[in-house]
Amino acid sequence: MNCRECAEHLYEYLDRELTPELERELRAHLDECPPCGEHHDFEALFLKFVRARCRAQGAPPELRRRILRELFEE
Ligand SMILES: [Zn+2]
C-alpha cells in the first residue's frame, strides 16, 4: 500500500469497513510511514470529536459522513 491508497482508505479504516486484508495492509503502512501515522491520529481524533457532536444532534450516518468528506476535501 502507498500513501495515496492509505489516504483513500483511511475513513473506511476508521469506520472499520475495510476487509481484514486491506485493514492489515493499511495498518502496516501506518506503522512504517510516520506522515500517514500522524494523519491517521489527527483524523481519528477529529472523527471522535465530530461523532460526539453528531450524536448529540442526531445526524444520520450518511449525512455525518458527507459532512466529514466535505470538510476534508477543502
Ligand atoms: Zn504513507
N, CA, C, O and the ligand as a Tripos MOL2 file, in Angstrom:
@<TRIPOS>MOLECULE
protein
  297   295    75     0     0
PROTEIN
NO_CHARGES

@<TRIPOS>ATOM
      1 N           0.8390   -1.1970    0.0000 N.3       1 MET1
      2 CA          0.0000    0.0000    0.0000 C.3       1 MET1
      3 C           0.8800    1.2560    0.0000 C.2       1 MET1
      4 O           1.8840    1.3200    0.7100 O.2       1 MET1
      5 N           0.4890    2.2570   -0.8080 N.am      2 ASN2
      6 CA          1.2480    3.5050   -0.8080 C.3       2 ASN2
      7 C           0.4400    4.6000   -0.0840 C.2       2 ASN2
      8 O          -0.6680    4.3520    0.3920 O.2       2 ASN2
      9 N           1.0090    5.8010   -0.0110 N.am      3 CYS3
     10 CA          0.3840    6.8750    0.7590 C.3       3 CYS3
     11 C          -0.9760    7.2760    0.1860 C.2       3 CYS3
     12 O          -1.9060    7.5850    0.9310 O.2       3 CYS3
     13 N          -1.0820    7.2680   -1.1360 N.am      4 ARG4
     14 CA         -2.3410    7.6640   -1.7500 C.3       4 ARG4
     15 C          -3.4440    6.6620   -1.3800 C.2       4 ARG4
     16 O          -4.5440    7.0550   -0.9910 O.2       4 ARG4
     17 N          -3.1400    5.3840   -1.5020 N.am      5 GLU5
     18 CA         -4.1280    4.3570   -1.1540 C.3       5 GLU5
     19 C          -4.4790    4.4320    0.3210 C.2       5 GLU5
     20 O          -5.6280    4.2500    0.7230 O.2       5 GLU5
     21 N          -3.4630    4.7030    1.1060 N.am      6 CYS6
     22 CA         -3.6680    4.8080    2.5430 C.3       6 CYS6
     23 C          -4.6830    5.9220    2.8470 C.2       6 CYS6
     24 O          -5.6150    5.7320    3.6280 O.2       6 CYS6
     25 N          -4.4790    7.1030    2.2060 N.am      7 ALA7
     26 CA         -5.3910    8.2270    2.4290 C.3       7 ALA7
     27 C          -6.7880    7.8950    1.9230 C.2       7 ALA7
     28 O          -7.7850    8.2730    2.5380 O.2       7 ALA7
     29 N          -6.8540    7.1850    0.7950 N.am      8 GLU8
     30 CA         -8.1560    6.8460    0.2180 C.3       8 GLU8
     31 C          -8.9650    5.9360    1.1370 C.2       8 GLU8
     32 O         -10.1900    6.0380    1.1990 O.2       8 GLU8
     33 N          -8.2900    5.0680    1.8340 N.am      9 HIS9
     34 CA         -8.9970    4.0790    2.6570 C.3       9 HIS9
     35 C          -9.0780    4.4570    4.1230 C.2       9 HIS9
     36 O          -9.6300    3.7170    4.9380 O.2       9 HIS9
     37 N          -8.5250    5.6150    4.4540 N.am     10 LEU10
     38 CA         -8.4170    5.9560    5.8670 C.3      10 LEU10
     39 C          -9.7820    6.0140    6.5700 C.2      10 LEU10
     40 O          -9.9350    5.5200    7.6870 O.2      10 LEU10
     41 N         -10.7590    6.6180    5.9040 N.am     11 TYR11
     42 CA        -12.0760    6.7130    6.5470 C.3      11 TYR11
     43 C         -12.7290    5.3630    6.7290 C.2      11 TYR11
     44 O         -13.3440    5.0820    7.7570 O.2      11 TYR11
     45 N         -12.5830    4.5250    5.7020 N.am     12 GLU12
     46 CA        -13.1610    3.1850    5.8310 C.3      12 GLU12
     47 C         -12.4730    2.4360    6.9740 C.2      12 GLU12
     48 O         -13.0960    1.6740    7.7130 O.2      12 GLU12
     49 N         -11.1840    2.6790    7.0860 N.am     13 TYR13
     50 CA        -10.4420    2.0510    8.1880 C.3      13 TYR13
     51 C         -10.9790    2.5410    9.5240 C.2      13 TYR13
     52 O         -11.2320    1.7490   10.4320 O.2      13 TYR13
     53 N         -11.1490    3.8590    9.6340 N.am     14 LEU14
     54 CA        -11.6300    4.4230   10.8990 C.3      14 LEU14
     55 C         -13.0660    3.9690   11.1930 C.2      14 LEU14
     56 O         -13.4650    3.8410   12.3510 O.2      14 LEU14
     57 N         -13.8230    3.7310   10.1390 N.am     15 ASP15
     58 CA        -15.1950    3.2410   10.3200 C.3      15 ASP15
     59 C         -15.2420    1.7140   10.4020 C.2      15 ASP15
     60 O         -16.3160    1.1230   10.5100 O.2      15 ASP15
     61 N         -14.0900    1.0980   10.3520 N.am     16 ARG16
     62 CA        -13.9620   -0.3650   10.3840 C.3      16 ARG16
     63 C         -14.7740   -1.0240    9.2870 C.2      16 ARG16
     64 O         -15.4910   -1.9990    9.5120 O.2      16 ARG16
     65 N         -14.6410   -0.4620    8.0890 N.am     17 GLU17
     66 CA        -15.3850   -1.0020    6.9530 C.3      17 GLU17
     67 C         -14.4880   -1.7280    5.9670 C.2      17 GLU17
     68 O         -14.9650   -2.2370    4.9530 O.2      17 GLU17
     69 N         -13.2110   -1.7820    6.2490 N.am     18 LEU18
     70 CA        -12.2890   -2.4460    5.3250 C.3      18 LEU18
     71 C         -12.3540   -3.9590    5.5060 C.2      18 LEU18
     72 O         -12.7280   -4.4720    6.5610 O.2      18 LEU18
     73 N         -11.9740   -4.6510    4.4350 N.am     19 THR19
     74 CA        -11.8170   -6.0970    4.5700 C.3      19 THR19
     75 C         -10.6080   -6.3390    5.4770 C.2      19 THR19
     76 O          -9.7240   -5.4870    5.5630 O.2      19 THR19
     77 N         -10.5610   -7.4890    6.1520 N.am     20 PRO20
     78 CA         -9.4360   -7.7530    7.0700 C.3      20 PRO20
     79 C          -8.0830   -7.6170    6.3680 C.2      20 PRO20
     80 O          -7.1090   -7.1600    6.9650 O.2      20 PRO20
     81 N          -8.0330   -8.0160    5.1010 N.am     21 GLU21
     82 CA         -6.7690   -7.9520    4.3710 C.3      21 GLU21
     83 C          -6.3330   -6.5020    4.1570 C.2      21 GLU21
     84 O          -5.1860   -6.1470    4.4270 O.2      21 GLU21
     85 N          -7.2530   -5.6720    3.6730 N.am     22 LEU22
     86 CA         -6.9240   -4.2620    3.4620 C.3      22 LEU22
     87 C          -6.5760   -3.5770    4.7730 C.2      22 LEU22
     88 O          -5.6610   -2.7570    4.8480 O.2      22 LEU22
     89 N          -7.3260   -3.9340    5.7980 N.am     23 GLU23
     90 CA         -7.0790   -3.3270    7.1030 C.3      23 GLU23
     91 C          -5.6530   -3.6430    7.5710 C.2      23 GLU23
     92 O          -4.9630   -2.7910    8.1290 O.2      23 GLU23
     93 N          -5.2380   -4.8690    7.3330 N.am     24 ARG24
     94 CA         -3.8900   -5.2640    7.7290 C.3      24 ARG24
     95 C          -2.8460   -4.4700    6.9360 C.2      24 ARG24
     96 O          -1.8550   -4.0000    7.4940 O.2      24 ARG24
     97 N          -3.0840   -4.3280    5.6320 N.am     25 GLU25
     98 CA         -2.1400   -3.5710    4.7920 C.3      25 GLU25
     99 C          -2.0720   -2.1200    5.2220 C.2      25 GLU25
    100 O          -0.9940   -1.5310    5.2940 O.2      25 GLU25
    101 N          -3.2340   -1.5470    5.5080 N.am     26 LEU26
    102 CA         -3.2630   -0.1420    5.9070 C.3      26 LEU26
    103 C          -2.5400    0.0470    7.2290 C.2      26 LEU26
    104 O          -1.7740    0.9960    7.3960 O.2      26 LEU26
    105 N          -2.7850   -0.8520    8.1600 N.am     27 ARG27
    106 CA         -2.1410   -0.7220    9.4700 C.3      27 ARG27
    107 C          -0.6240   -0.8610    9.3340 C.2      27 ARG27
    108 O           0.1340   -0.1710   10.0150 O.2      27 ARG27
    109 N          -0.1920   -1.7590    8.4510 N.am     28 ALA28
    110 CA          1.2450   -1.9370    8.2170 C.3      28 ALA28
    111 C           1.8360   -0.6590    7.6470 C.2      28 ALA28
    112 O           2.9370   -0.2560    8.0220 O.2      28 ALA28
    113 N           1.1070   -0.0220    6.7420 N.am     29 HIS29
    114 CA          1.6030    1.2340    6.1700 C.3      29 HIS29
    115 C           1.6860    2.3160    7.2410 C.2      29 HIS29
    116 O           2.6630    3.0650    7.2870 O.2      29 HIS29
    117 N           0.6900    2.4070    8.0880 N.am     30 LEU30
    118 CA          0.7080    3.4200    9.1500 C.3      30 LEU30
    119 C           1.9270    3.2320   10.0530 C.2      30 LEU30
    120 O           2.5260    4.1990   10.5230 O.2      30 LEU30
    121 N           2.2750    1.9820   10.2810 N.am     31 ASP31
    122 CA          3.4130    1.6970   11.1540 C.3      31 ASP31
    123 C           4.7350    2.1440   10.5500 C.2      31 ASP31
    124 O           5.6360    2.5990   11.2550 O.2      31 ASP31
    125 N           4.8360    2.0070    9.2310 N.am     32 GLU32
    126 CA          6.1450    2.2880    8.6270 C.3      32 GLU32
    127 C           6.2150    3.6670    8.0070 C.2      32 GLU32
    128 O           7.2660    4.0490    7.4940 O.2      32 GLU32
    129 N           5.1340    4.4270    8.0360 N.am     33 CYS33
    130 CA          5.1140    5.7320    7.3870 C.3      33 CYS33
    131 C           4.6430    6.7960    8.3890 C.2      33 CYS33
    132 O           3.4400    6.9860    8.5680 O.2      33 CYS33
    133 N           5.5810    7.4860    9.0360 N.am     34 PRO34
    134 CA          5.2000    8.4550   10.0770 C.3      34 PRO34
    135 C           4.2070    9.5340    9.6160 C.2      34 PRO34
    136 O           3.2880    9.8560   10.3690 O.2      34 PRO34
    137 N           4.3560   10.1110    8.3980 N.am     35 PRO35
    138 CA          3.3710   11.1320    7.9990 C.3      35 PRO35
    139 C           1.9460   10.5760    7.9610 C.2      35 PRO35
    140 O           1.0090   11.2440    8.3970 O.2      35 PRO35
    141 N           1.7810    9.3690    7.4460 N.am     36 CYS36
    142 CA          0.4460    8.7670    7.3870 C.3      36 CYS36
    143 C          -0.0250    8.4050    8.7960 C.2      36 CYS36
    144 O          -1.2160    8.4870    9.0960 O.2      36 CYS36
    145 N           0.8990    8.0110    9.6440 N.am     37 GLY37
    146 CA          0.5410    7.7100   11.0230 C.3      37 GLY37
    147 C          -0.0150    8.9430   11.7130 C.2      37 GLY37
    148 O          -0.9960    8.8710   12.4530 O.2      37 GLY37
    149 N           0.6380   10.0900   11.4550 N.am     38 GLU38
    150 CA          0.1650   11.3410   12.0570 C.3      38 GLU38
    151 C          -1.1780   11.7490   11.4890 C.2      38 GLU38
    152 O          -2.0690   12.2090   12.2040 O.2      38 GLU38
    153 N          -1.3000   11.5670   10.1750 N.am     39 HIS39
    154 CA         -2.5650   11.8690    9.5110 C.3      39 HIS39
    155 C          -3.6860   11.0440   10.1580 C.2      39 HIS39
    156 O          -4.7540   11.5650   10.4820 O.2      39 HIS39
    157 N          -3.4180    9.7640   10.3320 N.am     40 HIS40
    158 CA         -4.4000    8.8810   10.9480 C.3      40 HIS40
    159 C          -4.7760    9.3550   12.3600 C.2      40 HIS40
    160 O          -5.9530    9.3970   12.7170 O.2      40 HIS40
    161 N          -3.7660    9.7060   13.1480 N.am     41 ASP41
    162 CA         -4.0450   10.1400   14.5240 C.3      41 ASP41
    163 C          -4.9280   11.3800   14.5300 C.2      41 ASP41
    164 O          -5.8520   11.5050   15.3340 O.2      41 ASP41
    165 N          -4.6170   12.2990   13.6080 N.am     42 PHE42
    166 CA         -5.3980   13.5210   13.5290 C.3      42 PHE42
    167 C          -6.8430   13.2160   13.1360 C.2      42 PHE42
    168 O          -7.7810   13.7020   13.7680 O.2      42 PHE42
    169 N          -7.0120   12.4190   12.1040 N.am     43 GLU43
    170 CA         -8.3650   12.0860   11.6390 C.3      43 GLU43
    171 C          -9.1410   11.3360   12.7160 C.2      43 GLU43
    172 O         -10.3350   11.5680   12.9080 O.2      43 GLU43
    173 N          -8.4630   10.4440   13.4090 N.am     44 ALA44
    174 CA         -9.1410    9.6600   14.4260 C.3      44 ALA44
    175 C          -9.6620   10.5690   15.5360 C.2      44 ALA44
    176 O         -10.7820   10.4030   16.0190 O.2      44 ALA44
    177 N          -8.8400   11.5190   15.9240 N.am     45 LEU45
    178 CA         -9.2430   12.4720   16.9630 C.3      45 LEU45
    179 C         -10.4090   13.3390   16.4930 C.2      45 LEU45
    180 O         -11.3900   13.5570   17.2030 O.2      45 LEU45
    181 N         -10.2520   13.8230   15.2590 N.am     46 PHE46
    182 CA        -11.2730   14.7040   14.7140 C.3      46 PHE46
    183 C         -12.5990   13.9520   14.5740 C.2      46 PHE46
    184 O         -13.6610   14.4800   14.9010 O.2      46 PHE46
    185 N         -12.5230   12.7290   14.0880 N.am     47 LEU47
    186 CA        -13.7110   11.9120   13.9040 C.3      47 LEU47
    187 C         -14.4270   11.6910   15.2320 C.2      47 LEU47
    188 O         -15.6550   11.7190   15.3130 O.2      47 LEU47
    189 N         -13.6400   11.4750   16.2490 N.am     48 LYS48
    190 CA        -14.1960   11.2610   17.5730 C.3      48 LYS48
    191 C         -14.9740   12.5040   18.0240 C.2      48 LYS48
    192 O         -16.0730   12.4160   18.5720 O.2      48 LYS48
    193 N         -14.3640   13.6490   17.7740 N.am     49 PHE49
    194 CA        -14.9810   14.9190   18.1160 C.3      49 PHE49
    195 C         -16.2900   15.1140   17.3390 C.2      49 PHE49
    196 O         -17.3270   15.4390   17.9180 O.2      49 PHE49
    197 N         -16.2220   14.9080   16.0070 N.am     50 VAL50
    198 CA        -17.4070   15.0960   15.1690 C.3      50 VAL50
    199 C         -18.5010   14.1020   15.5470 C.2      50 VAL50
    200 O         -19.6820   14.4480   15.5830 O.2      50 VAL50
    201 N         -18.1030   12.8800   15.8250 N.am     51 ARG51
    202 CA        -19.0890   11.8600   16.1990 C.3      51 ARG51
    203 C         -19.8280   12.2500   17.4640 C.2      51 ARG51
    204 O         -21.0470   12.1040   17.5550 O.2      51 ARG51
    205 N         -19.0930   12.7410   18.4260 N.am     52 ALA52
    206 CA        -19.7160   13.1350   19.6840 C.3      52 ALA52
    207 C         -20.7350   14.2410   19.4210 C.2      52 ALA52
    208 O         -21.8360   14.2240   19.9710 O.2      52 ALA52
    209 N         -20.3570   15.2060   18.5720 N.am     53 ARG53
    210 CA        -21.2730   16.3030   18.2460 C.3      53 ARG53
    211 C         -22.4690   15.8040   17.4660 C.2      53 ARG53
    212 O         -23.6070   16.1760   17.7540 O.2      53 ARG53
    213 N         -22.2110   14.9500   16.4640 N.am     54 CYS54
    214 CA        -23.2910   14.4720   15.6110 C.3      54 CYS54
    215 C         -24.2630   13.5980   16.3990 C.2      54 CYS54
    216 O         -25.4690   13.6200   16.1510 O.2      54 CYS54
    217 N         -23.7490   12.8530   17.3210 N.am     55 ARG55
    218 CA        -24.6220   12.0040   18.1180 C.3      55 ARG55
    219 C         -25.5630   12.8920   18.9240 C.2      55 ARG55
    220 O         -26.7530   12.6080   19.0620 O.2      55 ARG55
    221 N         -25.0000   13.9620   19.4470 N.am     56 ALA56
    222 CA        -25.8110   14.8890   20.2300 C.3      56 ALA56
    223 C         -26.8940   15.5150   19.3630 C.2      56 ALA56
    224 O         -27.9970   15.7900   19.8350 O.2      56 ALA56
    225 N         -26.5710   15.7400   18.0840 N.am     57 GLN57
    226 CA        -27.5400   16.3810   17.1930 C.3      57 GLN57
    227 C         -28.4120   15.3700   16.4640 C.2      57 GLN57
    228 O         -29.3450   15.7560   15.7600 O.2      57 GLN57
    229 N         -28.1280   14.0980   16.6190 N.am     58 GLY58
    230 CA        -28.9260   13.0720   15.9740 C.3      58 GLY58
    231 C         -28.7960   13.0280   14.4610 C.2      58 GLY58
    232 O         -29.7560   12.6790   13.7740 O.2      58 GLY58
    233 N         -27.6190   13.3760   13.9210 N.am     59 ALA59
    234 CA        -27.4280   13.3390   12.4770 C.3      59 ALA59
    235 C         -27.3600   11.8960   11.9840 C.2      59 ALA59
    236 O         -26.7080   11.0570   12.6050 O.2      59 ALA59
    237 N         -28.0350   11.6050   10.8600 N.am     60 PRO60
    238 CA        -27.9410   10.2460   10.3120 C.3      60 PRO60
    239 C         -26.5370    9.9580    9.8080 C.2      60 PRO60
    240 O         -25.8310   10.8780    9.3950 O.2      60 PRO60
    241 N         -26.1160    8.6920    9.8350 N.am     61 PRO61
    242 CA        -24.7280    8.3420    9.4910 C.3      61 PRO61
    243 C         -24.2980    8.8440    8.1180 C.2      61 PRO61
    244 O         -23.1730    9.3170    7.9600 O.2      61 PRO61
    245 N         -25.1780    8.7480    7.1230 N.am     62 GLU62
    246 CA        -24.7790    9.1710    5.7790 C.3      62 GLU62
    247 C         -24.4800   10.6550    5.7210 C.2      62 GLU62
    248 O         -23.5110   11.0810    5.0930 O.2      62 GLU62
    249 N         -25.3050   11.4260    6.3720 N.am     63 LEU63
    250 CA        -25.1080   12.8780    6.4110 C.3      63 LEU63
    251 C         -23.7970   13.2010    7.1130 C.2      63 LEU63
    252 O         -23.0030   14.0210    6.6530 O.2      63 LEU63
    253 N         -23.6000   12.5410    8.2230 N.am     64 ARG64
    254 CA        -22.3930   12.7440    9.0110 C.3      64 ARG64
    255 C         -21.1670   12.4790    8.1490 C.2      64 ARG64
    256 O         -20.1970   13.2350    8.1800 O.2      64 ARG64
    257 N         -21.2220   11.4050    7.3890 N.am     65 ARG65
    258 CA        -20.0740   11.0420    6.5880 C.3      65 ARG65
    259 C         -19.8470   12.0590    5.4720 C.2      65 ARG65
    260 O         -18.7110   12.3850    5.1270 O.2      65 ARG65
    261 N         -20.9630   12.5530    4.9140 N.am     66 ARG66
    262 CA        -20.8190   13.5420    3.8420 C.3      66 ARG66
    263 C         -20.1860   14.8200    4.3850 C.2      66 ARG66
    264 O         -19.3320   15.4270    3.7390 O.2      66 ARG66
    265 N         -20.6100   15.2110    5.5620 N.am     67 ILE67
    266 CA        -20.0380   16.4160    6.1790 C.3      67 ILE67
    267 C         -18.5360   16.2400    6.3510 C.2      67 ILE67
    268 O         -17.7560   17.1350    6.0290 O.2      67 ILE67
    269 N         -18.1460   15.0990    6.8530 N.am     68 LEU68
    270 CA        -16.7230   14.8290    7.0660 C.3      68 LEU68
    271 C         -15.9440   14.8960    5.7680 C.2      68 LEU68
    272 O         -14.8790   15.5100    5.7060 O.2      68 LEU68
    273 N         -16.4880   14.2510    4.7070 N.am     69 ARG69
    274 CA        -15.7810   14.2370    3.4270 C.3      69 ARG69
    275 C         -15.6200   15.6560    2.9180 C.2      69 ARG69
    276 O         -14.5490   16.0330    2.4440 O.2      69 ARG69
    277 N         -16.6810   16.4430    3.0160 N.am     70 GLU70
    278 CA        -16.6080   17.8080    2.5070 C.3      70 GLU70
    279 C         -15.5960   18.6230    3.2950 C.2      70 GLU70
    280 O         -14.8520   19.4210    2.7240 O.2      70 GLU70
    281 N         -15.5690   18.4240    4.5830 N.am     71 LEU71
    282 CA        -14.6170   19.1440    5.4190 C.3      71 LEU71
    283 C         -13.1850   18.8840    4.9850 C.2      71 LEU71
    284 O         -12.3670   19.8010    4.9110 O.2      71 LEU71
    285 N         -12.8940   17.6280    4.7010 N.am     72 PHE72
    286 CA        -11.5040   17.2830    4.4270 C.3      72 PHE72
    287 C         -11.1070   17.4620    2.9830 C.2      72 PHE72
    288 O          -9.9260   17.3800    2.6460 O.2      72 PHE72
    289 N         -12.0850   17.7070    2.1190 N.am     73 GLU73
    290 CA        -11.7180   17.9360    0.7220 C.3      73 GLU73
    291 C         -11.3470   19.3830    0.4820 C.2      73 GLU73
    292 O         -10.8220   19.7190   -0.5800 O.2      73 GLU73
    293 N         -11.6070   20.2330    1.4380 N.am     74 GLU74
    294 CA        -11.3170   21.6520    1.2540 C.3      74 GLU74
    295 C          -9.8270   21.9350    1.3350 C.2      74 GLU74
    296 O          -9.4090   23.0850    1.2010 O.2      74 GLU74
    297 ZN          2.2700    6.9250    3.8650 Zn       75 ZN75
@<TRIPOS>BOND
     1     1     2 1
     2     2     3 1
     3     3     4 2
     4     3     5 am
     5     5     6 1
     6     6     7 1
     7     7     8 2
     8     7     9 am
     9     9    10 1
    10    10    11 1
    11    11    12 2
    12    11    13 am
    13    13    14 1
    14    14    15 1
    15    15    16 2
    16    15    17 am
    17    17    18 1
    18    18    19 1
    19    19    20 2
    20    19    21 am
    21    21    22 1
    22    22    23 1
    23    23    24 2
    24    23    25 am
    25    25    26 1
    26    26    27 1
    27    27    28 2
    28    27    29 am
    29    29    30 1
    30    30    31 1
    31    31    32 2
    32    31    33 am
    33    33    34 1
    34    34    35 1
    35    35    36 2
    36    35    37 am
    37    37    38 1
    38    38    39 1
    39    39    40 2
    40    39    41 am
    41    41    42 1
    42    42    43 1
    43    43    44 2
    44    43    45 am
    45    45    46 1
    46    46    47 1
    47    47    48 2
    48    47    49 am
    49    49    50 1
    50    50    51 1
    51    51    52 2
    52    51    53 am
    53    53    54 1
    54    54    55 1
    55    55    56 2
    56    55    57 am
    57    57    58 1
    58    58    59 1
    59    59    60 2
    60    59    61 am
    61    61    62 1
    62    62    63 1
    63    63    64 2
    64    63    65 am
    65    65    66 1
    66    66    67 1
    67    67    68 2
    68    67    69 am
    69    69    70 1
    70    70    71 1
    71    71    72 2
    72    71    73 am
    73    73    74 1
    74    74    75 1
    75    75    76 2
    76    75    77 am
    77    77    78 1
    78    78    79 1
    79    79    80 2
    80    79    81 am
    81    81    82 1
    82    82    83 1
    83    83    84 2
    84    83    85 am
    85    85    86 1
    86    86    87 1
    87    87    88 2
    88    87    89 am
    89    89    90 1
    90    90    91 1
    91    91    92 2
    92    91    93 am
    93    93    94 1
    94    94    95 1
    95    95    96 2
    96    95    97 am
    97    97    98 1
    98    98    99 1
    99    99   100 2
   100    99   101 am
   101   101   102 1
   102   102   103 1
   103   103   104 2
   104   103   105 am
   105   105   106 1
   106   106   107 1
   107   107   108 2
   108   107   109 am
   109   109   110 1
   110   110   111 1
   111   111   112 2
   112   111   113 am
   113   113   114 1
   114   114   115 1
   115   115   116 2
   116   115   117 am
   117   117   118 1
   118   118   119 1
   119   119   120 2
   120   119   121 am
   121   121   122 1
   122   122   123 1
   123   123   124 2
   124   123   125 am
   125   125   126 1
   126   126   127 1
   127   127   128 2
   128   127   129 am
   129   129   130 1
   130   130   131 1
   131   131   132 2
   132   131   133 am
   133   133   134 1
   134   134   135 1
   135   135   136 2
   136   135   137 am
   137   137   138 1
   138   138   139 1
   139   139   140 2
   140   139   141 am
   141   141   142 1
   142   142   143 1
   143   143   144 2
   144   143   145 am
   145   145   146 1
   146   146   147 1
   147   147   148 2
   148   147   149 am
   149   149   150 1
   150   150   151 1
   151   151   152 2
   152   151   153 am
   153   153   154 1
   154   154   155 1
   155   155   156 2
   156   155   157 am
   157   157   158 1
   158   158   159 1
   159   159   160 2
   160   159   161 am
   161   161   162 1
   162   162   163 1
   163   163   164 2
   164   163   165 am
   165   165   166 1
   166   166   167 1
   167   167   168 2
   168   167   169 am
   169   169   170 1
   170   170   171 1
   171   171   172 2
   172   171   173 am
   173   173   174 1
   174   174   175 1
   175   175   176 2
   176   175   177 am
   177   177   178 1
   178   178   179 1
   179   179   180 2
   180   179   181 am
   181   181   182 1
   182   182   183 1
   183   183   184 2
   184   183   185 am
   185   185   186 1
   186   186   187 1
   187   187   188 2
   188   187   189 am
   189   189   190 1
   190   190   191 1
   191   191   192 2
   192   191   193 am
   193   193   194 1
   194   194   195 1
   195   195   196 2
   196   195   197 am
   197   197   198 1
   198   198   199 1
   199   199   200 2
   200   199   201 am
   201   201   202 1
   202   202   203 1
   203   203   204 2
   204   203   205 am
   205   205   206 1
   206   206   207 1
   207   207   208 2
   208   207   209 am
   209   209   210 1
   210   210   211 1
   211   211   212 2
   212   211   213 am
   213   213   214 1
   214   214   215 1
   215   215   216 2
   216   215   217 am
   217   217   218 1
   218   218   219 1
   219   219   220 2
   220   219   221 am
   221   221   222 1
   222   222   223 1
   223   223   224 2
   224   223   225 am
   225   225   226 1
   226   226   227 1
   227   227   228 2
   228   227   229 am
   229   229   230 1
   230   230   231 1
   231   231   232 2
   232   231   233 am
   233   233   234 1
   234   234   235 1
   235   235   236 2
   236   235   237 am
   237   237   238 1
   238   238   239 1
   239   239   240 2
   240   239   241 am
   241   241   242 1
   242   242   243 1
   243   243   244 2
   244   243   245 am
   245   245   246 1
   246   246   247 1
   247   247   248 2
   248   247   249 am
   249   249   250 1
   250   250   251 1
   251   251   252 2
   252   251   253 am
   253   253   254 1
   254   254   255 1
   255   255   256 2
   256   255   257 am
   257   257   258 1
   258   258   259 1
   259   259   260 2
   260   259   261 am
   261   261   262 1
   262   262   263 1
   263   263   264 2
   264   263   265 am
   265   265   266 1
   266   266   267 1
   267   267   268 2
   268   267   269 am
   269   269   270 1
   270   270   271 1
   271   271   272 2
   272   271   273 am
   273   273   274 1
   274   274   275 1
   275   275   276 2
   276   275   277 am
   277   277   278 1
   278   278   279 1
   279   279   280 2
   280   279   281 am
   281   281   282 1
   282   282   283 1
   283   283   284 2
   284   283   285 am
   285   285   286 1
   286   286   287 1
   287   287   288 2
   288   287   289 am
   289   289   290 1
   290   290   291 1
   291   291   292 2
   292   291   293 am
   293   293   294 1
   294   294   295 1
   295   295   296 2
@<TRIPOS>SUBSTRUCTURE
     1 MET1         2 RESIDUE 1 A MET
     2 ASN2         6 RESIDUE 1 A ASN
     3 CYS3        10 RESIDUE 1 A CYS
     4 ARG4        14 RESIDUE 1 A ARG
     5 GLU5        18 RESIDUE 1 A GLU
     6 CYS6        22 RESIDUE 1 A CYS
     7 ALA7        26 RESIDUE 1 A ALA
     8 GLU8        30 RESIDUE 1 A GLU
     9 HIS9        34 RESIDUE 1 A HIS
    10 LEU10       38 RESIDUE 1 A LEU
    11 TYR11       42 RESIDUE 1 A TYR
    12 GLU12       46 RESIDUE 1 A GLU
    13 TYR13       50 RESIDUE 1 A TYR
    14 LEU14       54 RESIDUE 1 A LEU
    15 ASP15       58 RESIDUE 1 A ASP
    16 ARG16       62 RESIDUE 1 A ARG
    17 GLU17       66 RESIDUE 1 A GLU
    18 LEU18       70 RESIDUE 1 A LEU
    19 THR19       74 RESIDUE 1 A THR
    20 PRO20       78 RESIDUE 1 A PRO
    21 GLU21       82 RESIDUE 1 A GLU
    22 LEU22       86 RESIDUE 1 A LEU
    23 GLU23       90 RESIDUE 1 A GLU
    24 ARG24       94 RESIDUE 1 A ARG
    25 GLU25       98 RESIDUE 1 A GLU
    26 LEU26      102 RESIDUE 1 A LEU
    27 ARG27      106 RESIDUE 1 A ARG
    28 ALA28      110 RESIDUE 1 A ALA
    29 HIS29      114 RESIDUE 1 A HIS
    30 LEU30      118 RESIDUE 1 A LEU
    31 ASP31      122 RESIDUE 1 A ASP
    32 GLU32      126 RESIDUE 1 A GLU
    33 CYS33      130 RESIDUE 1 A CYS
    34 PRO34      134 RESIDUE 1 A PRO
    35 PRO35      138 RESIDUE 1 A PRO
    36 CYS36      142 RESIDUE 1 A CYS
    37 GLY37      146 RESIDUE 1 A GLY
    38 GLU38      150 RESIDUE 1 A GLU
    39 HIS39      154 RESIDUE 1 A HIS
    40 HIS40      158 RESIDUE 1 A HIS
    41 ASP41      162 RESIDUE 1 A ASP
    42 PHE42      166 RESIDUE 1 A PHE
    43 GLU43      170 RESIDUE 1 A GLU
    44 ALA44      174 RESIDUE 1 A ALA
    45 LEU45      178 RESIDUE 1 A LEU
    46 PHE46      182 RESIDUE 1 A PHE
    47 LEU47      186 RESIDUE 1 A LEU
    48 LYS48      190 RESIDUE 1 A LYS
    49 PHE49      194 RESIDUE 1 A PHE
    50 VAL50      198 RESIDUE 1 A VAL
    51 ARG51      202 RESIDUE 1 A ARG
    52 ALA52      206 RESIDUE 1 A ALA
    53 ARG53      210 RESIDUE 1 A ARG
    54 CYS54      214 RESIDUE 1 A CYS
    55 ARG55      218 RESIDUE 1 A ARG
    56 ALA56      222 RESIDUE 1 A ALA
    57 GLN57      226 RESIDUE 1 A GLN
    58 GLY58      230 RESIDUE 1 A GLY
    59 ALA59      234 RESIDUE 1 A ALA
    60 PRO60      238 RESIDUE 1 A PRO
    61 PRO61      242 RESIDUE 1 A PRO
    62 GLU62      246 RESIDUE 1 A GLU
    63 LEU63      250 RESIDUE 1 A LEU
    64 ARG64      254 RESIDUE 1 A ARG
    65 ARG65      258 RESIDUE 1 A ARG
    66 ARG66      262 RESIDUE 1 A ARG
    67 ILE67      266 RESIDUE 1 A ILE
    68 LEU68      270 RESIDUE 1 A LEU
    69 ARG69      274 RESIDUE 1 A ARG
    70 GLU70      278 RESIDUE 1 A GLU
    71 LEU71      282 RESIDUE 1 A LEU
    72 PHE72      286 RESIDUE 1 A PHE
    73 GLU73      290 RESIDUE 1 A GLU
    74 GLU74      294 RESIDUE 1 A GLU
    75 ZN75       297 GROUP 0 **** ****
